[in-house]
């Protein structure tokens, strides 16, 4: 068995346990959100295999542009590759909530938690999907599992980042169309910032250390945005509850 599968399995288990611990810290029973995490697991495969990759491959074939990032590539093609993941990955998370969990968005706090759980599920599935891709490379499939510690640390952080971005986007579903457009754009923008470092690295414009720093700083920004929204949701939720009580009494 390729070592990457062992490390991916450990990463998924540890990250899943940390997700449950986070829900406990928020005083939410984790088992209430387990099915949402499961719903997020196949999303990375779906969006990559059926949407992201076919779109880029088709456009590259139609325009005759080599399917790779390099400094000589047209700016519009670089931008297309850069925004491909943020737009479609955040969209499929939101679409999944609309299809399977819209009726559970009882308040703003619940929306944040549902988005977080689904985003973490997406990230866990993405870890497995990437591990499968790595295992297909003769360069990597003979390495021992402990050689992939970088993969484990990156996937753990990125998985929680998926949870943060999804929670921001899903929050807008609770507040309505106008707010949703803002929160979805925020999630896409944060995702694009996180991906900017790797894009610049692929273009050989910055070194790998700087690329990693940029991505992690963007994840920190996403965490700050999430925490700011989370601090405001209890008051919002209580006001909604009070309105419902008044209406019922009338």
C-alpha positions in Angstrom: 0.0 0.0 0.0 1.4 3.5 -0.9 2.5 5.3 2.2 0.4 8.3 1.3 -2.8 6.3 2.0 -1.6 5.6 5.5 -0.8 9.2 6.2 -4.1 10.3 4.5 -6.0 7.9 6.8 -4.3 9.2 9.9 -4.9 12.8 8.8 -8.6 12.2 8.1 -9.1 10.5 11.5 -7.2 13.1 13.5 -8.9 16.1 11.7 -12.3 14.5 12.1 -11.7 14.1 15.9 -10.6 17.7 16.1 -13.7 18.8 14.3 -15.9 16.9 16.8 -13.9 18.5 19.6 -14.5 21.9 18.1 -18.3 21.3 18.1 -18.1 20.2 21.7 -16.3 23.4 22.5 -19.2 25.3 20.9 -21.5 23.3 23.2 -23.1 21.5 20.2 -23.6 17.7 20.2 -21.3 16.6 17.4 -23.5 13.7 16.4 -26.2 16.2 15.3 -23.8 17.3 12.6 -22.1 14.0 11.7 -24.5 13.4 8.7 -23.6 16.9 7.4 -19.9 16.0 7.5 -20.7 12.8 5.6 -22.6 14.8 3.0 -19.5 16.8 2.4 -17.1 13.9 1.8 -17.8 13.2 -1.9 -18.0 16.9 -2.9 -14.3 17.3 -3.7 -14.3 14.4 -6.1 -17.5 15.6 -7.7 -16.5 19.2 -8.3 -13.0 18.2 -9.5 -13.9 15.3 -11.7 -17.1 16.6 -13.2 -16.8 20.4 -13.1 -13.4 22.1 -12.5 -11.2 19.8 -14.6 -13.5 19.5 -17.6 -13.9 23.2 -17.8 -10.2 24.0 -17.7 -9.3 21.1 -20.1 -12.0 22.2 -22.5 -11.0 25.8 -22.6 -7.3 24.9 -22.9 -8.1 22.6 -25.8 -10.4 25.1 -27.5 -7.9 28.0 -27.3 -4.7 25.9 -27.8 -3.2 27.1 -24.6 -0.9 24.5 -22.8 -2.6 23.1 -19.7 0.0 24.4 -17.2 0.8 27.5 -15.3 3.8 29.4 -16.5 4.9 33.1 -16.7 4.1 33.2 -20.4 0.5 32.1 -20.1 -2.2 34.7 -20.9 -3.4 36.6 -17.8 -7.0 35.7 -18.4 -6.1 32.0 -18.4 -4.0 32.4 -15.2 -7.0 34.2 -13.6 -9.3 31.4 -14.8 -7.2 28.7 -13.1 -6.9 30.9 -10.0 -10.6 31.5 -9.5 -11.7 28.0 -10.7 -11.5 26.3 -7.3 -12.8 29.2 -5.2 -15.9 29.7 -7.2 -17.0 26.2 -7.9 -15.9 24.7 -4.6 -17.7 27.3 -2.5 -20.7 27.0 -4.8 -21.0 23.2 -4.4 -20.9 23.5 -0.6 -23.7 26.0 -0.6 -25.7 24.0 -3.1 -25.4 20.9 -0.9 -26.8 22.9 2.1 -29.7 24.1 0.0 -30.5 20.6 -1.2 -30.0 18.6 2.1 -29.9 21.0 5.0 -31.8 24.2 4.2 -34.6 23.3 6.6 -32.1 23.0 9.5 -31.1 26.7 9.3 -33.2 27.7 12.3 -30.9 30.6 13.3 -27.6 32.3 12.4 -25.6 30.2 14.9 -27.0 27.0 13.4 -26.1 28.2 9.9 -22.5 28.8 10.9 -22.2 25.3 12.5 -23.8 23.6 9.5 -21.5 25.4 7.1 -18.5 24.5 9.3 -19.4 20.8 9.4 -20.1 20.6 5.7 -16.8 22.4 4.9 -14.8 20.1 7.1 -16.5 17.1 5.3 -15.4 18.7 2.0 -11.8 19.0 3.3 -11.7 15.4 4.6 -12.9 14.2 1.2 -10.3 16.4 -0.5 -7.5 14.9 1.5 -8.5 11.4 0.3 -8.9 12.7 -3.3 -5.5 14.3 -3.3 -3.9 11.2 -1.7 -5.3 9.1 -4.5 -3.7 11.4 -7.1 -0.4 11.4 -5.3 -0.4 7.6 -5.1 -0.6 7.4 -9.0 2.8 9.1 -9.3 5.8 6.6 -9.4 7.8 9.3 -7.7 5.7 9.3 -4.5 4.0 5.9 -4.3 7.1 4.1 -3.1 7.8 6.5 -0.2 7.1 5.5 3.4 4.1 7.0 5.1 6.1 9.2 7.5 7.6 11.1 4.5 4.2 12.8 4.1 4.1 14.8 7.3 3.9 18.0 5.2 0.8 16.6 3.5 -0.8 15.9 6.9 -0.2 19.3 8.4 -1.3 21.2 5.3 -4.5 19.1 4.9 -5.4 19.6 8.6 -5.2 23.3 8.3 -6.8 23.5 4.9 -9.7 21.3 6.0 -10.6 23.7 8.8 -10.2 26.6 6.4 -12.8 24.9 4.2 -15.1 24.8 7.3 -14.5 28.5 7.9 -15.2 29.6 4.4 -18.3 27.4 4.0 -19.7 28.7 7.3 -19.4 32.3 6.1 -21.2 31.5 2.8 -23.9 29.4 4.5 -24.6 32.2 7.0 -26.0 34.2 4.1 -28.6 31.6 3.3 -30.1 32.3 6.7 -30.2 36.1 6.3 -31.5 36.1 2.7 -30.5 36.8 -0.9 -28.8 40.2 -0.5 -26.7 39.1 2.5 -26.0 35.7 0.8 -24.4 37.5 -2.2 -22.1 39.3 0.2 -21.2 36.3 2.3 -20.7 34.1 -0.8 -18.4 36.7 -2.4 -16.5 36.9 0.9 -16.0 33.1 1.0 -14.8 33.1 -2.6 -12.5 36.0 -2.0 -10.9 34.4 1.0 -10.5 31.1 -0.9 -8.9 33.0 -3.7 -6.5 34.7 -1.3 -5.6 31.3 0.2 -4.8 29.9 -3.3 -2.9 33.0 -4.4 0.4 31.8 -2.8 0.4 28.5 -4.7 -0.5 30.2 -7.9 2.4 32.7 -7.6 4.7 29.8 -6.7 3.6 27.9 -9.8 4.4 31.0 -11.9 7.9 31.2 -10.2 7.2 34.6 -8.9 7.8 33.8 -5.2 9.6 31.1 -3.3 7.7 28.2 -1.6 8.3 29.6 1.9 6.6 32.9 1.0 3.8 31.1 -0.8 3.0 29.1 2.3 3.1 32.2 4.5 0.7 34.0 2.3 -1.8 31.1 2.3 -1.6 30.7 6.1 -2.1 34.5 6.6 -5.2 34.3 4.4 -6.5 31.4 6.5 -5.9 33.6 9.6 -8.0 36.3 8.0 -10.7 33.8 7.3 -10.6 32.7 11.0 -10.9 36.3 12.1 -13.9 36.9 9.9 -15.5 33.8 11.2 -14.9 34.7 14.8 -16.3 38.1 14.2 -19.5 36.6 12.7 -19.7 34.0 15.5 -19.6 36.7 18.2 -22.5 38.4 16.6 -24.8 35.4 16.0 -26.0 34.8 19.6 -27.6 38.2 19.8 -29.1 37.7 16.3 -30.4 34.3 17.2 -32.0 35.5 20.5 -33.8 38.4 18.7 -35.2 35.9 16.2 -36.4 33.7 19.0 -38.0 36.6 20.8 -39.8 37.6 17.6 -41.1 34.1 17.2 -42.4 34.0 20.8 -44.2 37.4 20.4 -45.8 36.2 17.1 -46.9 33.0 18.7 -48.5 34.7 21.7 -50.4 37.0 19.4 
